[in-house]
Amino acid sequence: MFDTNRRRVLQGAGAMSGLALAGCTGEAPSAEEPTNETEPQPQQTEPTLDVDRVAAEPTDIPDPIDRDEPAEVDVTLRPEEVTAEVEDGVTFTYMTYNGQVPGPFIRVRQGDTLNVTFENPEGNDLPHNVDFHACYGPGGGAEATMTSPGETAHLKFEAQYPGAFIYHCAVPNMDMHISAGMFGMILVEPKEGLPEVDQELYIGQHELYTNKETGAEGHHKFDMESMAAEEPTYVVMNGEAYAMTPDGYGHAAEVETGQTARVFMVTGGPNLTSSFHPIGNVWSDIWAEGALSSDPERNVQTKPVAPGSCAVATMDFPVPGAVKLVDHALSRVARKGCMATVNATGEERPELFDPEPQ
Ligand SMILES: [Cu+2]
């Protein structure tokens, strides 16, 4: 599907703007310009912050669907190019859907029709689009939504099959755009709905490839070479290093012991598979690939979530304490920013877990 569409997307991009094609050779907006040392160069100014936070709020998920009939659902996606912090003192110019990474959580029911408005803001530098994996149709809608800055496109499709699916930018430099943050999840609930849980969480993992060392202060520019080599500077959950931990914005969620939580996980990549694991817990049920038509696997420790795929998992919290959600390729956790925590509070249960047995 990709290959047959790619040429046409390339042609479309070329017709609308040379920027995307220029980017193919590495002349992306943040790439280094050659300098002429005999002439004075203009003062290089570092981009200023556009937003305080690019990390999607993990609990910002539409409510479960309470309908027996199909509906038409309006969705507006705006590709927004914003400079924000990856961690304290480190800035990066992200490409996002609606200013957050991952993009807005879209929730529909099998059989619903989506009316998508795709608004590429005037102030952007690049063309963008969206490919929904929940969509039967060329490029998942990528060609229909291909827009240059200042253009708006519309797409209508029926979500015919249930599951949790990624959506992502699919311009010619799609790896760069996804790595800069352009991915999110669309959940197509089965007609019968999902089992009830107490909390739902939205987590997206992806890699940032920059021209500086991990943690080096200042503005990091996008780096094509390290992306081609698949050697990321950061591997993050929800766009920023350790955003959803007590060192960042706080726990991804607070639960009480005895409650259940459902984690919606999407791996944007563009290159690395997440070995998704809850430290001090287990995936009680997990629908690999987000394939909700299948039966879940039970009590799974670590589940690969490939780039361009999702997982839907439930967790139980019989005892209190923080659970760390990680990619079990642990150098990404220890050195590159990849962790989110969920904190369970409640009565100690020494008969189940006793850290200081007498
Ligand atoms: Cu894009």
Boltz pocket constraint, residues with backbone or C-beta under 6 A from the ligand:
constraints:
  - pocket:
      binder: B
      contacts: [[A, 79], [A, 95], [A, 127], [A, 128], [A, 129], [A, 169], [A, 170], [A, 171], [A, 177], [A, 182]]
      max_distance: 6.0
